[in-house]
Amino acid sequence: MGWQSRTRTLQVFDTELSADTVEWCPLPQWSHVLACGTYQLQKGDDKTEEDSTAPNRIGRLYLFHCNPQPSFIPPLTETQRIDTPAILDLKWCHVPISERPLLGMATASGEIQLYKLMEPQQGTCGLECELRAELGPDRLALSLDWSTGRGESSDVRVVSSDSTGSLTVLSLGEASLTALCQWKAHDFEAWISAFSYWDTQIVYSGGDDCKLKGWDLRMGPSSPTFTSKRHTMGVCSIHSNPHREHILATGSYDENVLLWDERNMKQPLSETAVGGGVWRLKWHPSQEHLLLAACMHNDFHILHCQKAMEGQDAPCPVLASYILHNSLAYGADWSRLPLSNSMPPSPQEPPQTSIGLTQSTGHLRIQYESPTASFDTSLEDDSGQYIPDHTCLLPEKSPVPDPFTSPDRDAQSLSCLMATCSFYDHMMHIWRWDWSPEKEKMPSEPAPSS
């Protein structure tokens, strides 16, 4: 049986400042709430040395209400905007704190800021800054992750990485956000930090020194539990699978998504070339095999990871791609809002029965700009050769696999609401992905004999 994969744009929103992070609230009562963060580099008018070395980084936090029911009305309504320092990362806590949702924000001012979602009498949700903690002077907070990925509400902690290469673990108290420990983890920018959701004493980090590292907080941060150089360029995305124990996904400027078994970090389970630097990875809220990748110069892709997770050493097939952004693909997230399966395919976006990434026939010089504007990464060597040589191994088009494993899979379909954002064109898109079995054609009746 074949399967159809459709993407359909529902709404496009201009964030005015460069957009780099989007996050749907994971709590069921507030799953209609979406946050978007922006980052804008402003250089001073005066051509002084101080202005040239200390650019002003501004941001804005947007809050939206979403009603995705089929209609001619755009599903997204802006409910709040807050001017802030430039935002590098946003993450909602996976459990309510004091019965309210809590949004964490990593800022260019070197702070982790926590915003509580309030519901005034008029019924419109709004964010209020609740707590903040400084990571240290002369640094940008680059990422954060909560220890609550599997719904554990005891000992709530946050891990953050910053532009000095340091990691900080913070504990959330009743009225405080307190640093428990901080240590130098990477030689250059520590782009990403993440908890193992199955053992929250384990923290992972990735840096611009091309290293992926693990840390056991029980042993202290004096030395990592492992250091992997399997990625060949800066490691900028890590996400622990909340549904499948020991499974970890990592991404890099080297344009590869690697899947790992946390019990053996010497060799990845699989390697998938996605044709662009992998800035963010997000596992699906309920389907353990589906992984969303924001691939910078090469759009957004949904990967199917079942075979890799079962130990079959093969790239993860691409189930769907969303290619309508016109700039760097940075922010991406799955919504938990339920959707009807009645949405027709757009005439401009025909059904896709198979999707793959194919090798480009030409050569395009790619220069990645750091979102902190602190460095550029050229993907060419001195002789002009394209550095990520895996592009010749991009998976060819193949039948799209069935992502479901239940006995009733022939009757199943899946509809997902997505939010993605891109940088220089300052755009956020709301779109849906529909995955359904193809209807079998009835055999034609034989012509009656004369």
MARDRENLO-46127 format. One line per 2 residues: number of its first residue (from 1); for each residue x, y, z of C-alpha. Coordinates in Angstrom, 2 decimals. Layout:
# MARDRENLO-46127
NUM	X:Y:Z  ...
***
This chain:
# MARDRENLO-46127
1	0.00:0.00:0.00  1.27:3.46:-0.95
3	1.06:6.58:1.16  0.42:10.19:0.25
5	2.31:13.07:1.83  0.96:16.61:1.51
7	2.12:19.95:2.88  -0.11:23.01:2.84
9	0.67:26.56:3.94  -2.00:28.03:6.22
11	-0.53:31.41:7.11  2.60:33.52:6.76
13	3.52:36.13:9.37  6.15:38.88:9.03
15	8.09:39.10:12.30  9.84:42.34:11.17
17	13.04:41.31:12.96  14.98:38.19:11.93
19	13.13:35.11:13.20  15.15:32.22:14.62
21	13.03:30.22:17.10  9.40:29.03:17.39
23	7.84:26.91:20.13  4.33:25.54:20.63
25	3.21:25.16:24.25  3.32:21.41:25.05
27	0.65:21.50:27.79  -2.75:20.20:26.60
29	-4.83:23.08:28.00  -2.58:25.63:26.29
31	-1.52:23.76:23.15  -3.09:26.53:21.04
33	-0.38:28.97:22.26  2.67:29.64:20.08
35	5.77:31.72:20.88  8.26:33.11:18.36
37	11.60:34.76:19.09  13.61:37.16:16.93
39	17.18:38.38:16.72  18.42:41.55:15.06
41	21.96:42.87:14.95  22.12:46.68:15.01
43	25.42:48.46:14.55  25.86:51.92:16.03
45	25.85:55.03:13.89  29.12:56.26:15.36
47	32.14:54.62:13.79  33.96:54.32:17.07
49	35.92:51.27:18.08  33.46:50.61:20.89
51	30.52:50.54:18.51  32.31:48.26:16.05
53	33.20:45.69:18.70  29.96:45.78:20.71
55	27.02:45.66:18.30  23.54:46.09:19.72
57	21.46:42.91:19.55  17.75:43.48:19.92
59	14.86:41.03:19.84  11.14:40.65:20.17
61	9.04:37.92:21.72  5.73:37.22:19.97
63	2.80:35.31:21.43  0.02:33.88:19.26
65	-3.31:32.10:19.68  -4.05:29.42:17.08
67	-7.40:28.10:15.91  -6.62:25.61:13.14
69	-10.18:24.59:12.28  -10.83:24.70:8.50
71	-12.13:28.12:7.50  -11.22:31.10:5.39
73	-9.91:32.90:8.48  -6.13:32.68:9.12
75	-5.62:30.34:12.09  -3.11:32.53:13.93
77	-3.88:35.65:15.97  -1.15:37.74:17.56
79	-1.95:38.39:21.22  1.27:39.99:22.53
81	4.68:41.32:21.56  7.47:42.16:24.01
83	10.68:43.96:23.08  13.63:42.08:24.59
85	17.33:41.51:24.09  17.96:39.34:21.02
87	16.54:35.84:21.50  18.65:32.80:20.59
89	16.37:30.04:21.88  12.93:29.45:23.38
91	11.67:26.36:25.22  8.45:25.77:27.17
93	8.69:23.72:30.33  6.96:20.39:29.66
95	5.05:20.50:32.96  3.06:23.35:34.57
97	4.82:25.37:37.25  2.43:26.67:39.93
99	-0.33:25.47:37.60  0.82:27.76:34.76
101	2.93:27.28:31.62  6.49:28.61:31.86
103	8.55:29.71:28.84  12.35:29.82:29.01
105	14.32:32.25:26.85  18.06:32.41:26.09
107	19.11:35.97:25.31  22.02:37.87:23.82
109	22.37:39.73:27.13  23.67:36.51:28.67
111	20.49:35.82:30.64  18.03:32.98:30.97
113	14.63:34.60:31.38  11.48:32.74:32.44
115	8.03:33.99:31.44  4.80:32.78:33.02
117	1.71:32.50:30.84  -1.12:34.38:32.53
119	-4.81:34.52:31.60  -6.37:37.88:32.47
121	-10.09:38.29:32.99  -10.73:39.13:29.35
123	-9.52:35.63:28.47  -6.49:36.53:26.33
125	-3.26:34.85:27.41  -0.20:36.98:28.05
127	3.38:36.43:29.19  4.87:38.05:32.29
129	8.57:37.90:33.14  8.81:35.79:36.28
131	12.51:35.04:36.88  15.89:35.70:35.32
133	19.43:34.53:35.89  22.69:35.92:34.48
135	25.12:33.38:33.06  28.08:35.75:33.35
137	29.59:38.86:31.75  30.45:39.27:28.06
139	28.55:36.27:26.73  25.44:35.36:24.77
141	23.11:32.62:25.97  22.79:30.38:22.91
143	20.46:27.55:23.94  18.46:26.06:26.77
145	16.68:22.81:27.58  14.41:21.66:30.40
147	14.87:18.43:32.36  11.11:17.81:32.06
149	10.97:16.24:28.58  9.13:13.12:29.80
151	6.75:14.99:32.07  8.78:14.65:35.26
153	7.85:17.51:37.59  10.29:16.91:40.44
155	13.69:18.62:40.52  12.99:20.94:37.58
157	16.23:22.21:36.05  17.45:24.15:33.02
159	20.70:23.66:31.13  22.08:26.47:28.99
161	25.07:26.94:26.68  26.77:30.20:25.82
163	29.18:31.96:23.49  32.19:31.45:25.80
165	31.88:27.67:25.38  30.44:27.22:28.88
167	27.46:25.24:30.16  25.31:26.25:33.13
169	22.83:24.06:34.99  20.18:26.00:36.91
171	17.61:24.82:39.44  14.07:26.19:39.52
173	12.81:26.92:43.02  9.52:28.39:44.19
175	10.73:31.94:43.58  14.25:31.59:42.22
177	16.34:30.36:39.33  19.70:29.40:40.81
179	22.90:28.28:39.08  24.00:24.88:40.42
181	27.19:24.60:38.39  28.95:26.19:35.44
183	31.97:24.92:33.53  33.98:25.40:30.37
185	32.80:22.70:27.98  34.02:23.76:24.50
187	36.87:25.74:23.00  34.57:28.04:21.03
189	30.82:28.76:21.05  28.77:26.04:22.75
191	25.88:26.16:20.30  23.62:23.63:21.97
193	22.94:21.92:25.29  20.34:19.27:26.12
195	19.27:16.85:28.83  18.90:13.14:28.38
197	15.19:12.93:29.14  15.58:9.37:30.46
199	18.37:10.22:32.91  18.36:13.91:33.68
201	21.71:13.70:35.45  23.16:13.34:31.93
203	23.70:16.47:29.83  24.90:16.71:26.22
205	26.56:19.64:24.51  27.78:20.59:21.06
207	30.17:23.34:20.07  31.89:25.13:17.27
209	34.99:23.04:18.05  33.17:20.24:16.13
211	32.80:18.18:19.32  29.79:16.44:20.82
213	30.21:15.79:24.53  28.38:14.07:27.37
215	28.45:15.09:31.03  27.33:13.26:34.17
217	26.28:15.83:36.77  26.74:13.26:39.56
219	30.44:13.03:38.74  30.94:16.76:38.41
221	31.88:18.60:35.21  35.65:18.19:35.52
223	35.74:15.89:32.47  33.16:14.65:29.93
225	31.89:11.07:29.92  32.69:11.00:26.18
227	33.91:13.30:23.43  32.88:12.55:19.86
229	34.44:14.09:16.77  32.11:12.21:14.45
231	30.65:15.50:13.19  33.16:17.31:11.00
233	31.90:20.85:11.64  30.23:22.73:14.49
235	27.55:20.77:16.39  24.46:22.97:16.72
237	21.46:20.74:17.50  20.77:17.93:19.98
239	17.44:16.39:21.04  16.77:13.40:23.27
241	13.87:11.21:22.14  11.16:11.47:24.84
243	9.41:8.29:23.65  12.27:5.89:23.00
245	14.92:5.33:25.65  18.60:5.81:24.71
247	17.87:7.48:21.34  19.59:10.80:20.67
249	19.58:12.97:17.53  22.33:15.46:16.69
251	22.89:17.87:13.81  25.76:20.00:12.58
253	26.97:22.56:10.08  28.38:19.51:8.28
255	24.81:18.95:6.97  24.37:15.57:8.65
257	21.77:14.29:11.08  23.20:11.54:13.28
259	21.16:9.16:15.43  22.83:7.65:18.46
261	22.26:4.98:21.08  23.26:6.72:24.32
263	24.78:3.47:25.58  27.37:3.51:22.77
265	28.52:6.94:21.68  31.53:5.67:19.74
267	29.55:5.11:16.55  26.17:6.55:15.47
269	23.26:4.33:14.54  22.77:6.21:11.27
271	23.94:9.20:9.28  21.61:11.17:7.02
273	22.78:13.93:4.69  20.13:16.64:4.51
275	21.86:19.19:2.28  22.00:22.03:4.80
277	23.41:22.86:8.21  21.12:21.36:10.86
279	20.23:24.17:13.25  17.31:22.49:15.07
281	15.98:18.96:15.53  12.62:18.13:17.11
283	11.12:14.71:17.79  7.38:14.40:17.17
285	5.20:14.84:20.29  3.76:11.31:20.01
287	5.21:9.44:17.01  8.59:8.17:18.19
289	10.04:7.65:14.71  9.39:11.12:13.25
291	12.07:13.82:13.41  11.74:17.41:12.16
293	14.94:19.08:10.95  15.56:22.78:10.24
295	18.31:22.66:7.62  19.38:26.29:7.19
297	20.12:26.64:3.45  18.02:23.60:2.55
299	14.60:24.13:4.12  12.70:21.88:6.55
301	12.44:18.09:6.37  10.60:15.34:8.23
303	12.73:12.22:8.64  11.52:8.69:9.33
305	13.90:7.04:11.77  12.38:3.64:12.51
307	14.93:1.47:10.71  17.84:3.42:12.15
309	16.42:3.09:15.66  16.14:-0.66:15.12
311	19.83:-0.87:14.34  19.72:-0.94:10.55
313	22.66:1.17:9.43  20.97:3.27:6.73
315	20.07:6.93:6.19  16.65:8.02:7.40
317	14.21:8.55:4.50  12.60:11.97:4.08
319	8.81:11.78:4.34  8.07:15.42:3.55
321	9.83:18.69:2.84  8.61:22.24:3.31
323	10.44:24.49:0.85  8.51:27.77:0.82
325	10.84:29.82:3.04  13.25:32.12:1.23
327	15.98:32.38:3.84  17.91:30.41:6.47
329	15.71:27.74:8.08  16.27:28.15:11.82
331	13.18:27.62:13.98  10.82:24.65:13.77
333	8.34:22.88:16.01  5.43:20.43:15.99
335	2.09:21.47:17.43  0.09:19.15:19.70
337	-3.22:20.60:18.53  -5.55:17.97:17.06
339	-6.45:18.45:13.41  -9.22:17.08:11.26
341	-8.17:15.00:8.27  -10.50:16.77:5.87
343	-8.08:19.39:4.56  -7.86:19.12:0.75
345	-4.47:19.35:-0.92  -3.52:22.72:-2.32
347	-3.46:22.90:-6.13  0.00:24.45:-5.87
349	1.26:21.70:-3.59  0.37:18.35:-5.19
351	0.39:15.08:-3.27  3.79:13.44:-3.02
353	3.96:9.67:-3.07  7.73:9.66:-2.68
355	10.20:12.25:-1.54  13.96:12.23:-1.45
357	16.90:14.58:-1.45  18.86:14.43:-4.65
359	22.31:15.59:-5.51  22.60:19.03:-7.04
361	23.97:19.07:-10.59  25.80:22.36:-10.03
363	28.05:23.82:-7.39  26.85:26.61:-5.14
365	29.22:28.40:-2.83  27.67:28.33:0.64
367	28.76:30.58:3.46  27.06:30.04:6.80
369	26.72:33.11:8.97  26.58:32.49:12.68
371	23.34:33.80:14.19  25.50:35.65:16.71
373	27.36:37.36:13.86  30.58:36.28:15.54
375	32.02:34.26:12.67  31.40:32.95:9.16
377	31.82:29.33:8.15  32.72:28.76:4.53
379	31.95:25.32:3.15  34.74:25.51:0.60
381	38.39:24.74:1.09  41.21:26.83:-0.35
383	40.97:25.08:-3.71  37.25:25.73:-4.01
385	36.12:22.19:-3.25  32.87:21.74:-1.34
387	33.81:20.57:2.16  30.87:18.30:3.11
389	31.80:15.53:0.68  28.81:13.44:1.72
391	26.59:15.22:-0.84  27.41:12.52:-3.36
393	25.71:10.11:-0.95  22.40:11.92:-0.62
395	19.61:9.34:-0.48  17.91:8.78:-3.78
397	14.19:8.89:-4.22  12.57:5.78:-2.84
399	9.09:4.68:-1.81  8.06:6.52:1.32
401	7.95:4.10:4.25  4.96:3.56:6.49
403	5.62:5.43:9.75  3.16:3.41:11.77
405	3.77:0.13:13.50  0.38:-0.83:14.91
407	-1.60:-3.76:13.44  -4.29:-1.32:12.32
409	-1.88:0.78:10.33  -3.70:0.38:6.99
411	-6.55:2.51:8.37  -4.38:5.18:9.93
413	-3.51:8.67:8.81  -1.69:11.54:10.42
415	-2.21:15.31:10.29  0.25:17.66:11.95
417	0.34:21.41:12.43  3.79:22.96:12.15
419	5.43:26.31:12.78  8.71:27.23:11.08
421	10.64:30.47:10.74  13.45:31.83:8.62
423	16.07:34.43:9.39  16.85:37.19:6.91
425	13.36:37.38:5.38  11.93:37.53:8.96
427	9.06:35.16:8.22  7.12:32.61:10.24
429	4.99:30.03:8.42  2.14:27.95:9.80
431	1.59:24.82:7.73  0.15:21.37:8.00
433	1.40:17.99:6.94  -1.12:15.31:6.01
435	-0.06:11.70:5.74  -2.62:9.21:4.52
437	-2.86:5.89:2.68  -3.57:6.06:-1.00
439	-6.93:4.74:-2.05  -6.56:1.64:-4.14
441	-8.02:1.90:-7.61  -10.84:-0.52:-8.32
443	-10.05:-2.91:-11.17  -12.04:-2.17:-14.28
445	-14.77:-4.66:-15.15  -14.15:-6.83:-18.22
447	-16.21:-5.97:-21.26  -19.19:-8.31:-21.74
449	-18.62:-10.95:-24.36  -20.81:-10.80:-27.43
***
